[in-house]
Amino acid sequence: TTVERRRFPRVPADLPLRLTFKDKTVETRIHDLSGSGIRFKAPAALPILSRVQIALELPDGTPGQPGASIAITGVVVRCREGAPGEAARFDTAIFFEDLSENARARLARFVSSRLS
């Protein structure tokens, strides 16, 4: 049996993600997220410890209504190459370094709604 060491629970999420790194913008989908970070597949490797700007759209709980975008600064903590031939093949994890109280609260609401 494994012991959960994460401070924030992680939940599956299939949400759009836009991140900017060195004037390049990547659009992809989130695989899972928590109050402290996200995991997704990227089309190219991102250097470990590089800083990225993230635009994340979380549903606000109103059916059929997209939520407002949250702006977050994060740091790449993992980037592993997956199977060749996949368009987005680099399994990437980002730790949230800087997010507003409003963004933190919205993330917490989203995660708790997926846990219940």
C-alpha positions in Angstrom: 0.0 0.0 0.0 1.3 3.5 -0.9 1.2 6.5 1.4 0.0 9.8 0.0 2.7 12.3 0.7 1.2 15.2 -1.1 0.0 18.2 0.9 -2.8 18.9 -1.6 -4.9 16.1 -3.1 -4.7 15.6 -6.9 -7.7 15.1 -9.0 -8.1 14.1 -12.7 -9.1 17.0 -15.0 -9.5 17.4 -18.7 -9.2 21.2 -19.0 -7.6 23.5 -21.5 -4.2 24.8 -20.6 -2.2 27.6 -22.2 1.4 28.2 -21.0 4.0 30.6 -22.1 7.7 29.9 -21.8 10.4 32.1 -23.4 7.9 33.9 -25.7 6.5 30.6 -26.9 2.9 29.6 -26.2 1.8 26.0 -25.9 -1.9 25.0 -25.8 -2.6 21.6 -24.4 -4.9 19.8 -21.9 -4.4 19.2 -18.2 -4.2 15.6 -17.1 -4.6 16.3 -13.4 -4.3 19.1 -10.9 -4.1 20.0 -7.2 -3.9 23.2 -5.2 -0.1 23.2 -5.7 0.4 22.1 -9.3 -0.7 20.5 -12.6 0.4 17.6 -14.8 -0.1 17.6 -18.6 1.5 16.3 -21.8 3.6 18.8 -23.7 4.6 18.6 -27.4 8.2 19.5 -26.5 10.5 19.1 -23.5 10.5 22.0 -21.0 13.7 22.4 -19.0 13.5 21.4 -15.3 13.3 24.5 -13.0 12.2 26.8 -15.8 9.6 29.4 -15.0 6.4 29.4 -17.0 3.3 31.5 -17.2 0.0 29.5 -17.1 -3.5 30.5 -18.1 -5.9 28.0 -16.7 -9.7 28.0 -17.2 -11.6 26.4 -14.3 -15.3 25.9 -14.5 -17.0 28.1 -12.0 -19.8 25.6 -11.1 -22.4 27.1 -13.4 -23.5 24.4 -15.9 -22.6 25.5 -19.5 -20.6 28.5 -18.3 -16.8 28.6 -18.7 -15.0 30.0 -15.7 -12.7 33.0 -15.9 -9.0 32.3 -16.7 -6.6 32.1 -13.8 -3.0 33.4 -14.3 -0.3 31.5 -12.4 3.4 31.4 -12.5 4.9 28.0 -12.1 8.1 26.0 -12.2 8.7 22.8 -14.2 9.5 20.1 -11.7 9.3 17.0 -14.0 9.4 16.4 -17.8 9.7 12.8 -19.0 9.6 11.7 -22.6 6.8 9.3 -23.4 6.1 7.2 -26.5 7.5 8.3 -29.8 4.9 9.4 -32.3 2.5 11.0 -29.8 1.9 14.7 -30.6 2.1 15.7 -27.0 4.5 13.1 -25.6 6.3 14.8 -22.7 4.7 14.1 -19.4 5.2 17.4 -17.5 4.5 18.5 -14.0 4.5 22.2 -12.8 4.6 23.4 -9.2 2.6 26.6 -8.7 5.0 29.2 -7.5 2.9 32.3 -7.5 -0.9 32.5 -7.4 -3.4 35.0 -6.0 -5.6 34.2 -3.1 -8.6 34.3 -5.5 -6.9 31.7 -7.7 -5.9 29.5 -4.7 -9.6 29.6 -3.5 -10.9 28.7 -7.0 -8.5 25.8 -7.3 -9.5 24.6 -3.8 -13.2 24.7 -4.7 -12.6 22.9 -8.0 -10.5 20.1 -6.4 -13.0 19.6 -3.5 -15.9 19.4 -5.9 -14.1 16.6 -7.7 -13.3 14.8 -4.4 -16.9 14.7 -3.2 
